[in-house]
Amino acid sequence: MIIKPRTRGFICTTAHPKGCALQVEQQVKYVQERPAIQGPRNVLVIGASAGYGLASRIVAAFGAGANTVGIYRQGERSSGRTASAGWYNSAAFEIAAQEAGLKSYSVTGDAFSDDTKERAIELIRSELGQVDLVVYSVASARRTHPKTGAVSNSVLKPIEKTYTNKTVNFHTGEVNMISIDPATENEINETVEVMGGEDWQMWIDELQKAGVLADGATTVAYSYIGSQITQAIYREGTIGRAKDHLEAAAQKLNEQLSANGGRAFVTVSKALVTQSSSAIPVVPLYISALYKVMKAKGIHEGCIEQTYRLFADRLYGPEEVPVDGEGRIRIDDWEMRADVQEEVAKLWAELTTDNIEQLSDLEGYRKEFFQLFGFETDGVDYEEDIDPNVSVPNVIRSIED
């Protein structure tokens, strides 16, 4: 099968196994070439197949020598379709971890469900005993509540008033104005249900109750704040309400875990090309301008660089974990530097369809978008006829899978 990218809006419906595998190998190599981290020994990553979740698993395993369990949705190949990029990423990770002599397991299923939590706990109990780091990196548009069965859907909308600003079709480079009507109260509540901190709290509660969360354990979830340009659609919008809930959960979890020497943090990361960020109006254009500025200053980072810095310099650094006034770890510090934001704001005011290729790094954005799915990766022959069937070692599926 010769696999080519097929796009539908902000999603690519195909993925390339060799491209995904090579990118995982490159991230592993990046971590292995850096000083070892005196960090966790057994790690649970909830939402482990891409982005910060995958990067956290790679850094924990190849930076700290940790055994890992990854939770993610099953994405194996079906008739007429490739497997998901997350499936190919996970297969590459599992193979690399086993070659390095590390224990590594996958649990596929809905991270929100009781069944997935139960299977993960049983696996931890039988294979690792306990975990001392839990990373929560779930990105989902829908959640079925495990207790009530209620289905909630998240939306990307402002609150109280219509939001109008520039956006870009990153496939064509066309810059347009977009107006987004404000969310209803029900839409706000449902977004918090999906993307807030309740499920994170449930995971920690269940792990503690089962006795598989070690004393002194750390848990961390990822968040984003961003610049004034994206505030109305992001931090002051429906997603922001969910992130507020996530941060409140972190404070509660920190109190809960501190009784046994544990700790909980929300980490505020920088804007990056992810499947989630690609779906948010305005954000792809902002990221394109941001990349232009940060690359010129030599301070650009991707997921793996950010996550290595989080583990090495913050979570497991030589000093007490530095946090802001809200108790958050800020690894968006370089993005939010005054000189960076001033230059991005200047570019933003000038960006049009005619000059976007010159004033922004839209080409870099496009390339990273396709790399999420294993395409546009140097060293891969995309004309090669390859087998899209790839097995993930040590995978434990749900009954539904």
N, C-alpha and C positions, 0 to 999 in steps of 0.2 A: 504494500500500500504506500503510495506517495502522498504524504500529508502536507497540505497547504493550510494557511490560516483562513478561517471563515468567520467573519465578524457580523455581529448583530448589535448595533449601538456600542455600548461600552463593554460588551462581552465578546470573547472569541469562543466559538463553539467547538473548535478543534484544539488539540494539543499535540506537541511533538515529543515523543519519549526521549530521543537522544539529546534534543536541546535542553529539556528539563534536567536530564541526568548530568549534562556537562555543567549547567549552571550550579547545581548542587555541589558538584566536585570543586568548582571554583570557589564557592563559599567555604567549603571545608578547608581547602588549601589556604585561603585567607586567614582563617582562624589558627590553623596549625603553624603558620609562619610567625605568629605573635606569641608573646610570653604566656605561659600557662597561667590559668586562673585558679586560685585556691578557693574553689566554690562548692557547689552542691554535689552530692554523690548519687542521688536518685531523684529523677525529675519527672513530673507529670505536666505535659503541655496540652491544654485544651484548646483546640483550633490550631493544629500543628502542621498543616500541609502546605502553607504558603505564607508569604509576608513575614511579619514579626514573630508569628508562632513558629514557623519553620526555622527562622534565624535563631530564635531562642533555643530550639532543640539542637541546632548545629553548634552553637557556642557552648552550651552545657556539655555536650558530648565531646567535642573535639578541642574545646578550650579548657574544660575542667575534668574531663575523663568520666563524665557522669553516665549512668545508665538512664534510659529514657522510656517513657510511655507516651505515645502521641494519640490524641483523640481527633478524629476528623470524619467528615461524611464519606461514605463509600462512593468511589467514582470509577469503578472498573469499566473496562470497555464493554459496550453493548452492541447489538447488531447495527452495523452501518455507521457507528460513531467511535471515535477514539476514546480512550479513558480521559479523565480530567487531568489537568496539569498537577493538581494536588496529589493525585494517585501516582503519577510518574515521579514527582518530587519525593514522595514518601518511599517509593521503591528504591530510589537512588540513595536516600539517606539510610535506610535499613541495611542495604548491602554494604555501604561504607562503614557503618557502625560495627557491623559484625566482623568485617575484615580487620577492624581496629581492636577487636576483642571486647567490645562493649555490649552489654545486654540492651536490647532494643525491641520494643513491641508496639504494635498498632491496634487500636480499638476503633472500628468504624461504626458510625451511627449518628443519631441526632444528639448533640451534646446537651440539649435541654432535657432529654428524657431520663426517667428513673432507670430504665433498662441499661442505658449506656453507662451511667454512674455505677450501677451494680456490677457490670462486667469489668469496668476499670478497677474498681476496688478489689474484686476477687483476683484479678491479674496481679495487682500490686502486692496483695497479701501473699500470693503463692510464689511470685518470682523475685520480688524486691524487699518484701517485708514492710517497709515504710518509704515515703517520699519526703524529702526535705526542701523541695522547691515545687511550687505549683504556679504555672504560668497560664493566665486566662487571656486568650486572644481569639475570641469567637466573633466573627462578622457574619451576620445573617439578616435577611430581610423579613423573616417570619419566625414566630415561635408558637409552638403548642405547649400550653402550660401543663406540666406533668401532673399536677394535682387536680386542676379544674377542667382540663381539656379545652379551655378557651384558646382560640387562635388569634394572635395579634400580628399586625403587619406594620412595619416601620415606614415612615415617609421622610423625605428630605425637603423640609419646608421651613420658611421663616415663621415667626410668631407675631401675632397682632396686626402686622401690616404687610402689604405686598412688597416684595424685594425685587429691585430691578438693577441689573449690572451686566457687564460683558461676560460672554462665555465663548468657547471655541469648539467647533467640531474638529477634534484632533486628527481625524482621518483626512479631512480636506483642507484644514487650515483656515476655514471661514470663521471670522469673528462677528458675532451678532450680539444684540442686546436681548436679554431674557427677563421676563417678569414671572415671578412665582407667587401665587396667592398664599395667604397665611393658612396655617394648619388649624383645624378645628380642635376643640378640647379633647375629643375622642382620639384624634390622630396623634396628639401629643402624648396622651396616656399610653396608647398602644406602642409608640416608639420607645417609650421608657420601659415598657414590658419586655420588648425585644432586646434592646441594647443597653439597658440599665444594669444594675449590680445584683439583681435578685438571684440569677442563676449562679453567678460567682459565689455568692453567699451559700447557696444550696450545695454546691460542690464542696466547699470547705466544711460545712456542717456534716455532710455525709462522710467525708474522709476522716474527720475527727471521731465521729460516732463509731466508725468501723475500726478505729485504732491504727489506721495506716498513714496518718499524718504525724511525722516525727516531732518531738519537742524541739523548739527552736526553729521550726520551719518558717520559710519565707514564702509569701505569695505576692504576685505582681500582675496587674492588668494594664493594658495599653490604652492611652487616650491621646487627644490632640486638642490644642487651643487655637493656634493659628493667628494670622495677622488681622488688622482692621478690615482688609479687603474682603475677607471671607466670613467675618463675624456674623453677619445677619443670617446667612444660610447655614453656618456651622455652629459656632459656640453659642450664639444667641437664638438659634433655631431649635428644631425638634431634636436633632442629634445632641445639641448642647444640653438640653434637659436630661437626656439619657446619660450623658457624661457626668452631669452633676450628681445623678443618682449613683453612678458607678463610684464616684469619689466619696460620697457619703458611705457607701458600702465598705470602701477601703478603711475609713476611719473606724467603723464598727468592727471590722475584721481585725484591725490592728489591736484594738482593745481586747478582743476575744482571744487572739493568739498570744498576746504579751504575757498572759498568765502562765504560759509555759515557755517563755523566752522567745516566742515567735514574733513575726512582724508582717505587715501588709502595706503595699504601696500601689499607687497609680503612677505610671510613668508617662509623662507627656513627651511624645516623640515629634520628629519633624515631618513636614509634608513630603510624602513619597508617592510614586506611582504604584498603586495597588488596585485590585479589582473593586474594592470599596470606594476609594477616592475617585476613580474614574467615573463613578455613577453620580457624583455630586456636581451639580451645575456650578460654574465659575471656577471650581477648584483645579481642573486641568490647565486652564489658562494661567492661573496663579502659580501653579507648580512649574510651568514652562518658563515663566519670568524668574521665579526663584532659582531654578537650576542655572539659568544664564548667569545670575549674580554670584551664586555660591561656587560654581565651577571656576569663574574668573578669579575669585578670591582664594581658591584652593582649599575650600572648607566643605565641599559637597560630600555627603555620605549617603549610602544606600542602606537597606535593612541590615545587612550583615555588619557593616561598619558601626552603625548606631547601636546594635545589640551587643557587639563586643565591648564597646565603650561603656554601655550600661552595666554589664557584668563586671568588667575589669576595674573600672574607675568608680563605680557607684555601689552596686549591690554587694560586691565582694572586694572592694578596694581596701586600702590600708587604713583608711580613716572612717569615722562615722558617716553614714549615708547622708549626703547633703540634700535637703529638701527646701521647697519654697514655703511661703507663709501658710499655704493650705496643706502642707505635708506631702506634696507631690515631688517626685524626682523629675527634673527638667533636663532631658537630653535634646530638647528643641532650642537649647541656648544659643547655638550658632545661627539657626534660622532667625531667631528673634533679636539678634544683635541690631542695634539702632542703625548702623551703617548699611546692613543688608536690607532692612525693611525700607529705609529711605530710598535706596536705589530701585528696589522692586516697585515702590509706589510711583516713582518717576517713569519707569517703563510702562506700568499699567496705564497711566494717563495717555500714553502715546500709542498703545497697541491697536493696530487695525489689521484687517485681512491683508492689506498691501505690504505691511512691514513686519508681520509676525515672525517670519523666518529669520529676519535680521535682528530683531529686538528681543527675541526669546529663544529658548532652547526647545522649541516644539519638536524638532527632529529627535532630540534626545528623549523627549516624553514618548513619542510614537515608538521608538525603538524599545524603551523599557516596557511599554504596554505589551508589545508582542513577545518580549522576553518572558513575561509572566506566564506565557503559554508554550514556552520552549522554542519560539521562532526568533529569527534575526540574531542567532548566537554564532559567533565566530567559531569556525572549526567543525561545523555541522554541514553535511551535504544534504540539502533539502530536496534534491532530485533523486535521492536514493530510495529504493523500494524497501520498506522496513516493516517489521511485524509490530502492530500496535498493541498486541497482547503482552502485558508485562505483569508479572506476579509480585506482590509485596510479601516478603517473608514475615513470619510470625504475626499474621493479621488475625484478629478475632472479630468476626462479623456479628451483627445483630441478626435476629430471626428474620427481620424484614429484608436484610441484605441477601 
